[in-house]
Each structure stands twice: as C-alpha cells, then as structure tokens.
Amino acid sequence: MNPLKIDLSIYKKFNFKYPPVGIKYLFDKPEGIKQLDTTNISFCEMPKEAGIKGEAFYVTKENDICYGKITLGMEDPPPFAESGQIGTELGCFNEPRVNSRYYLSIPMFKKRTVNYVVFAPLDKINFDPDILFIAANPTQFETIMRAMTYSSGEIYESKFTLVFGCSWLFTYPVQSGKVNYAPALLEFGMKGKEVYPDDYFVISIPYHWVATITNTLKEMNWTPASYTDGRENFIKREQGILQDFIKRYT
C-alpha cells in the first residue's frame, strides 16, 4: 500500500461520534495488519467496527455475512438472490421482479479483483485510502459537502438504493470518481442493524477527492455569518451585496 501523503488531522476538528475510516482494496494480503476477528458482521458495519476497535484490520469474504462481498466482486450472487427472492421475503419489495432489477444496475467490481479490504480509523490511517468513509450528523455533513463544492463547483449528486447500499458506498465512488452520500436510514440493512442514528448521513469520498476536500476544509470558513445571523440579517446582507453590484454594473 502506498503511504499516506496528506495530513488528515483537520477531521479531528469535527469531533465525530464515529471516526472517519480509510478503506483500501487489495488483491494481495496486506502485511502487518490483522484480520478482523469476527465473521458475524456486514460490510456496512465494518467502518463503525474499525472505530470501535481503534485499530486497522483487514477482511475477506469470509468475514461478511451479507452481500458486500458480492458488490466487491469477491463472490458470485446465488441465482435465488438474482431472481429477487430475498428482498421479497424481507419485506423490501412486493414482488421478486422488483428486487431483481437491482442486479442489472448496481455497481460491482470485476470478479476476484478484490480479495482483501483494509479498514483503518482516522488515527491509524497510514496508507493512501481508496475511500475516506464518514458518518456525520447533519451539520458535519453540510460542512463536508460544502468543502467539496467550495473550490470546484461540483454538483451534489447522490445515488443509492433501498438494498445493496454497500455497492453505492464501497464500489460506486471508486468506479465513478464521485463523492457519494445518503441518509443512513435509507439503507434497509443499515437501519435494521442499527448501524447509525436515523439522522446521520454516510459519505464516501473516493481518492480522487480526498485531497481537494481535505485542503478546502483547512481554508474554508466552516460557519459563515449567514448561517448564524438569522433571517433578517441574512436578507439585509444579501440585498446589500445585490444592490452594490447593481450600482456598479448598471
């Protein structure tokens, strides 16, 4: 794994309840890192688990009890899953045909290209992560997303599905190069397993964006006056700026 080249300490300023986690996809077994010591966990729970343990660990398909291993290309989906049987039984969909559509569109890595996945909490990230995964409350979420667009003009864009949220959090950002996010409660398994509070957002920042967002957080005003002055002062400031430009250019 390539060493970490950017200082991520700015994220400590958020005082996150759940530390950000660096995720790395590997073909070969990582050296110097222990395998997660449980096989009763899903991929969507693993970032939280890294924060709880406070240490880096790696996982294989044997650690996952759900279908994250399928979206990561570690294992083929069984025919009964592709036909939509599981989602119907769980009460997610009214017919198997609805669930089966997901298998036509969800992002997946090429088969057997990822054999190991490393998870490391913020203080233990010493490698260049493929994804910086963050679970944030609404205020923290807004700041991070504003840091994405502040110096780039990038449009906020979320892609997510009721099930297979792992594909959009762990696979799609790397394949697309786009930051992806969603309210945690929108993912059926996450909500059922009580991974994060219902008012939390989950954000996956691919390596393409880590430096931009991190450096912008270091220079951007996290709490503009417009956010704290109240409605009347906001309108006064906004109208004052508008009138200044009208006088200048008309």
ZAMARGU-4260 file (C-alpha; in steps of 0.2 Angstrom, whole numbers, plus 5000, padded with zeros to 4 digits):
<rodrens>
0) 5000/5000/5000 | 5006/5017/4996 | 5009/5028/5011 | 4998/5042/5016 | 5004/5059/5008
5) 4991/5071/5015 | 4988/5077/5033 | 4970/5071/5038 | 4971/5079/5056 | 4958/5093/5051
10) 4945/5080/5053 | 4948/5079/5071 | 4941/5096/5072 | 4923/5089/5069 | 4923/5079/5085
15) 4914/5065/5076 | 4905/5052/5086 | 4911/5039/5074 | 4929/5042/5067 | 4931/5043/5049
20) 4938/5027/5041 | 4951/5024/5027 | 4946/5010/5016 | 4959/5001/5004 | 4955/4987/4991
25) 4969/4974/4988 | 4972/4959/4978 | 4986/4953/4989 | 4985/4950/5008 | 4991/4965/5017
30) 5007/4964/5028 | 5007/4969/5046 | 4988/4970/5048 | 4977/4958/5057 | 4962/4950/5050
35) 4945/4955/5059 | 4941/4943/5072 | 4923/4941/5069 | 4913/4933/5055 | 4896/4939/5061
40) 4896/4957/5053 | 4891/4965/5037 | 4902/4977/5026 | 4891/4992/5030 | 4895/4989/5049
45) 4914/4987/5046 | 4918/5006/5046 | 4910/5008/5063 | 4919/4992/5069 | 4935/5000/5065
50) 4931/5015/5075 | 4926/5004/5090 | 4942/4994/5089 | 4953/5009/5086 | 4964/4998/5076
55) 4966/4994/5057 | 4961/4977/5051 | 4958/4968/5035 | 4943/4957/5030 | 4940/4944/5017
60) 4923/4937/5010 | 4923/4925/5025 | 4920/4940/5037 | 4905/4946/5028 | 4888/4939/5032
65) 4879/4950/5020 | 4881/4954/5001 | 4895/4967/5002 | 4907/4953/4996 | 4896/4952/4980
70) 4897/4970/4976 | 4916/4969/4979 | 4917/4955/4966 | 4923/4943/4979 | 4909/4931/4976
75) 4895/4927/4963 | 4877/4931/4968 | 4867/4915/4970 | 4853/4913/4957 | 4839/4914/4971
80) 4846/4931/4975 | 4847/4937/4957 | 4829/4932/4954 | 4824/4944/4968 | 4818/4931/4981
85) 4827/4939/4996 | 4821/4956/4995 | 4803/4950/4994 | 4805/4939/5009 | 4812/4953/5019
90) 4798/4964/5015 | 4808/4977/5004 | 4798/4974/4988 | 4781/4967/4983 | 4787/4955/4970
95) 4804/4947/4966 | 4804/4956/4949 | 4807/4972/4958 | 4822/4966/4968 | 4829/4958/4953
100) 4831/4974/4944 | 4844/4979/4956 | 4856/4966/4949 | 4855/4974/4932 | 4861/4991/4938
105) 4871/4990/4955 | 4890/4994/4953 | 4901/4979/4956 | 4920/4977/4954 | 4926/4964/4942
110) 4926/4947/4949 | 4941/4942/4960 | 4950/4958/4958 | 4947/4962/4976 | 4952/4949/4989
115) 4956/4959/5004 | 4949/4975/5011 | 4958/4986/5024 | 4948/4997/5036 | 4958/5010/5047
120) 4951/5023/5059 | 4957/5041/5057 | 4971/5040/5069 | 4978/5024/5061 | 4977/5028/5043
125) 4995/5027/5037 | 4991/5022/5019 | 4983/5031/5004 | 4965/5026/5005 | 4954/5022/4991
130) 4939/5029/5001 | 4938/5040/5016 | 4921/5035/5024 | 4912/5047/5035 | 4897/5045/5046
135) 4891/5063/5050 | 4877/5072/5059 | 4868/5085/5048 | 4879/5100/5052 | 4895/5090/5049
140) 4888/5083/5033 | 4884/5100/5027 | 4902/5106/5030 | 4910/5092/5021 | 4899/5093/5006
145) 4901/5112/5005 | 4920/5109/5006 | 4918/5098/4990 | 4909/5112/4980 | 4918/5127/4988
150) 4933/5126/4976 | 4926/5115/4962 | 4908/5120/4959 | 4904/5101/4959 | 4886/5097/4960
155) 4879/5087/4974 | 4874/5070/4967 | 4868/5055/4977 | 4865/5038/4971 | 4858/5025/4982
160) 4846/5010/4983 | 4835/5003/4997 | 4846/4987/4997 | 4863/4985/4991 | 4868/5002/4999
165) 4885/4994/5000 | 4888/4995/4982 | 4885/5013/4981 | 4896/5017/4997 | 4910/5005/4993
170) 4911/5002/4974 | 4902/5016/4965 | 4913/5030/4972 | 4929/5022/4966 | 4922/5017/4949
175) 4914/5034/4946 | 4926/5045/4954 | 4912/5054/4963 | 4908/5058/4981 | 4893/5049/4986
180) 4881/5051/5001 | 4864/5046/5008 | 4854/5047/5024 | 4859/5031/5033 | 4841/5027/5037
185) 4838/5025/5018 | 4848/5008/5018 | 4837/4994/5023 | 4851/4983/5031 | 4859/4998/5039
190) 4843/5004/5048 | 4838/4986/5053 | 4855/4983/5060 | 4855/5000/5069 | 4872/5004/5062
195) 4870/5023/5063 | 4857/5035/5071 | 4842/5039/5059 | 4848/5057/5057 | 4865/5053/5051
200) 4872/5054/5034 | 4885/5042/5027 | 4898/5049/5014 | 4911/5040/5004 | 4925/5051/4997
205) 4935/5042/4984 | 4954/5045/4982 | 4950/5057/4968 | 4943/5069/4980 | 4951/5067/4997
210) 4965/5080/4994 | 4953/5093/4987 | 4940/5091/5002 | 4954/5090/5015 | 4963/5105/5009
215) 4947/5115/5007 | 4942/5111/5025 | 4959/5119/5030 | 4955/5136/5022 | 4936/5137/5021
220) 4925/5146/5034 | 4915/5132/5042 | 4902/5143/5049 | 4898/5158/5038 | 4890/5173/5046
225) 4875/5170/5035 | 4872/5154/5045 | 4871/5162/5062 | 4864/5180/5060 | 4846/5175/5057
230) 4834/5178/5043 | 4833/5197/5044 | 4852/5200/5044 | 4854/5187/5030 | 4842/5196/5019
235) 4850/5213/5023 | 4867/5206/5019 | 4861/5198/5003 | 4851/5213/4997 | 4866/5224/5001
240) 4878/5214/4991 | 4865/5214/4976 | 4862/5232/4977 | 4881/5236/4977 | 4883/5225/4961
245) 4868/5234/4953 | 4875/5251/4956 | 4892/5245/4949 | 4886/5237/4933 | 4870/5246/4928
</rodrens>
